[in-house]
Amino acid sequence: MTQDELAEQARRLFAGRVEFLKSAPSLKFLPDPDVPEIAFAGRSNVGKSSLLNALTGRKAIARASVTPGRTQELNFFEVGEPTVLRLVDMPGYGFAKAPLKVVENWKRLVRDFLRGRVVLKRTLLLIDARHGVKPVDGEMMQMLDEAAVGYRLVLTKADKIKASELAVVLAGTQAEARKHPAAYPEVIVTSAEKGMGIAELRTAVLEDAG
């Protein structure tokens, strides 16, 4: 299949059925591991909900929380009829105001999910284009490396900075990706607001799920 054919297949897939399946506050609530899964990870307020909405072409498939760090569960969305793949919205990290116990629970849930989920094909790690890779993102990358889960770095909010600044952040993010064994070398640049990179991201999700 050519890249153009794959892109068209991805467009059609996401134009079809996309439904919230369930939230899993712990591993015992996970859905059966019967279809490929693509997880979305990122710092609180990185724009994960907006990107999921743009990816699926829905207004509010993923609710953007006003309070950073509110999502403390794994949220599962089914794509396709019958279900072709699932998107997993992981709890945001790097929330400074969360109690220590909440942070520890988050780490345990995410680490156990990453290490034990056989149908998890890829994690998309979202990085805010205005800030680039921060130390807390580096910690998440290390967690993914240790779990041996392949991941792609995705820059969000690319429309919020000048093209010259974006080029610098992109080069820095690519350089960071090369340091990590489980990271995909290519970085996808997106803007949920402007639709930038969304078609490319859909294609990547379908390709990774395959």
Beta strands, then each sheet from edge to edge (+ up, - down):
strand 1: 18-24
strand 2: 37-42
strand 3: 74-79
strand 4: 85-89
strand 5: 120-128
strand 6: 151-156
strand 7: 188-189
sheet 1: 1+ 3- 4+ 2+ 5+ 6+ 7+
end
